[in-house]
Amino acid sequence: MNRTSKISRKTAETSITVDLNLDGSGKYEINTGYKFMDHMLTLLARHSGIDLIINATGDLTHHIIEDIGITLGECFEKAIGDKKGINRYGSALIPMDESLARCAIDFSGRKALVLDLKLNECNIEDVLVEDVRHFFSSFAENAKMNLHLHVLYGEDQHHKTEAAFKALARSIKDAKRIVSSEIPSTKGML
């Protein structure tokens, strides 16, 4: 089974290329132009056990980060394919120093997003909080997944966001696992 995908998205505003291997070992090469996003996407690759290459350029931070979410989501949806044999569901409770995040996902073929990051409206390093939210929304929509992501508590905005990305990563690691030869649905398809 080849669970890989590569998608390039070129618009008048951005140029994004994502290369994904769901059955990798956590290798990564991330170049978004934003140190904080590079850090978060590196964590996502490492803790989910996927191999991930992302190259992104564009005009505005908002456009670049949103389009990374879109393209990464499309890659996940394509790489998972018909979802035959996957665990489908994943969840994690992850601490990051004083912060704690909880994530539950379902690669259901439908987008649902419940996001409560408890982030202050500010910059986190070189990225706006608003753009972090847009990333998660764009990712969930294009991966066609249910994403429930909550920061339960924390003080440091960086730590809260890092806990959220790690919780998502560990949930992905669980949900993408091959556990049978069946489509995990009573409908017979996802």
C-alpha positions, 0 to 999 in steps of 0.5 A: 500500500502506497500512502503518499501524496504530493500536491502543488498549489499555485495561486496569484497569492501563494506557491505551496508544495507539500509532499507527504508519506503517511507511513514515514518515520517523522522526517521533515523538511519545512520551509514556510518562511515563518519560524513559528510555523516551521517549528509547529509543522516539524512537531506535527511530522515528528510526533505523527510519524509522517514524512513531510516536505513543505515549501511555501512562499507568497505575499501575505502571512495569512494567505501562506498559512491558510494555503499550507493548511489547504494543501496539507489537508488535501495531501492527507485526504489523497494519501489516506485514499479509500480509508480501507483498514485505517483505525479512523479515530485518534485522540491524545492528551498532551502536556507542554510544560504548564499547558495541556491540550486534548485532541480527538479526530475522525477521518470520516470524510466530513469536516467538523471543527470544534476549536478552543485554543484559549489563545490571546489575540497576539503574535506568537513569535512571527505568526498571528493567533488568527492565522493559527486558527485558520490553519487548523480550519483549512486543514480539517476542511481539506482533509475531510476530517472531524477535528476537536482540538482544545487547550484545557489550560496554560499560560504561555501562548507558544506552549498552548499552541505547541501542545495543540499541534502535538496533540493533533500529531499523536491523534493522527498517528493513532487514526492513520494506523492500519488495523484491519482490511475493512473500511471502518464504517457500517456504511461500507465507505467513508 
